[in-house]
Amino acid sequence: MYELKTKLRCSNIVNRAILSCRRWFDKRHEQCMQRISIPLLNHLLCLPMKFKFFCGIAKVMEVWCHSRIPVEGNFGQTYDSVNQSVHGLYGEFSATIDLKEEKQAGLLGLNPGWEHVSTEVRDYVRGQEAKLERALELLHVLLSFTFLLILHA
């Protein structure tokens, strides 16, 4: 995608240059025709200002631009991949917890209450959630630095 955008940018710049060149020739022809008031002489002397076909030479620059795109070959693919990863990190993360309750007799005379088990599980899940959030933040920072490093290279 990035490489395609860069090539299209080359084409756009060359097309704008050709359009600008044609406008320049039109403007100069009009000025020439106004300055030389002798009817036949003005057409002969201003004839070179009708040579707008010279503007088409700029198309050669488009081929030159495409062959000299100032990035490495796989930079565009890497850029797109990192960009998709960064956008993926902005999405919502969710988890589903399935609990299966089993009735068991207490071990060695210890029978923890349901509230105690529930609290322990809740605390454990919150701890794991906090660790996951920190890991995702670190991953986001690493991807950002990787992207900056690639741009710098």
C-alpha positions, 0 to 999 in steps of 0.5 A: 500500500505504501509503495503504491501511494509513493508511486501514485505520488510520483505520477501526480507530481509529473501530471501537475508539472505537465499541466503547469507547463501547458498553462505556461505555453498558453499564457505566453502565446496569449501574451505574444499575440497581444504584443504583436498586433500585425495579424499574420506576423503574430501567428508566425512569431508566436507559433513556438508558443503552441509547442505544448507537446514539449511538456510531454517530455516530463513523462520520462521523469515519471519512469525515473521517479518510479525507479528511484523511490527513496525507500528500500524494497520491503519498507512499504510492506513493513510500514503497512504491517506495523501500521496494522499492528498499531491499529489493532492495539487500539481495539478492545480486548475482552476475555470470557471466563467459564467457571465450573463448580465442583462439590468436594468435601473439605481437605484435612478438615479445612473447608474454605467458604465460597466467599473466600474462594470467590475473593481469591479468584477475583484477586487473581483475575485482577492481577492477571488483568493488570499484568496483561494491560502492562504487557500490552502497553509495553508492546504498544511502546515497542511497536511505536519505537520500531516504527520510528526506528524504521522511519529513521533508517 
